[in-house]
Amino acid sequence: MEQSESDLEKGFASENMGSSSSPVSTEPQTQMDVYKACIYRHPLFPLLALLFEKCEQSTQGSTQTSASFDVDIENFVRS
């Protein structure tokens, strides 16, 4: 069950951003929205999301090795 980095980013964004009541507002409503937007735009956010998902899987009993984390980090750095 492998998700692309953009899928993970979209998932985090949709879970955490919520829906806005204003029709077509591109301006963040609160300071918290500004912070969230900065985090989601950060170049390392996809890596953070990927590692977070792997940690979640590990705590739920899936066997993850430290080598698999290293491979994911190396692949991210290469891309």
C-alpha positions in Angstrom: 0.0 0.0 0.0 2.2 2.8 -1.3 0.9 6.3 -1.7 2.6 9.0 -3.8 4.0 12.0 -2.0 1.4 14.3 -3.6 -1.4 11.9 -2.4 -0.1 12.2 1.2 0.2 15.9 1.0 -3.4 16.2 -0.3 -4.5 13.9 2.4 -2.9 16.0 5.2 -4.1 19.2 3.6 -7.7 18.0 3.3 -7.8 16.6 6.8 -6.2 19.6 8.5 -7.4 22.6 6.4 -11.2 22.1 6.7 -13.6 23.8 4.4 -13.9 27.6 4.2 -17.3 29.3 4.2 -16.1 32.1 1.9 -16.7 31.4 -1.9 -13.4 32.0 -3.6 -11.0 33.4 -1.0 -7.4 32.7 -1.7 -6.3 34.6 1.4 -5.8 32.6 4.6 -8.4 33.4 7.2 -6.3 33.1 10.4 -2.7 33.0 11.4 -3.0 29.3 11.9 -4.0 28.9 8.2 -0.9 30.9 7.3 1.3 28.5 9.3 -0.4 25.5 7.8 0.1 26.8 4.3 3.8 27.4 4.9 4.2 23.9 6.2 2.5 22.3 3.3 4.6 24.3 0.8 7.9 23.4 2.5 10.1 21.3 0.2 10.6 18.7 2.8 6.9 18.3 3.7 6.4 15.3 1.3 9.3 13.5 3.1 7.9 14.3 6.5 4.5 12.9 5.4 6.0 9.7 4.0 8.1 9.1 7.2 5.1 9.8 9.4 3.0 7.2 7.5 5.8 4.7 7.8 6.0 5.3 11.6 2.2 4.9 11.9 2.4 1.6 10.0 5.2 0.5 12.3 3.3 1.2 15.5 0.3 -0.8 14.1 2.4 -3.9 13.7 3.7 -3.6 10.2 7.3 -4.7 10.0 9.4 -1.7 9.0 13.2 -1.7 9.1 15.5 1.2 9.5 16.9 0.3 6.1 13.5 1.0 4.5 13.5 4.5 6.0 17.0 5.0 4.7 15.9 3.9 1.2 13.0 6.3 1.3 15.2 9.2 2.4 17.8 8.4 -0.3 15.0 8.3 -3.0 13.6 11.6 -1.9 17.1 13.2 -2.0 17.6 11.9 -5.5 14.3 13.3 -6.8 
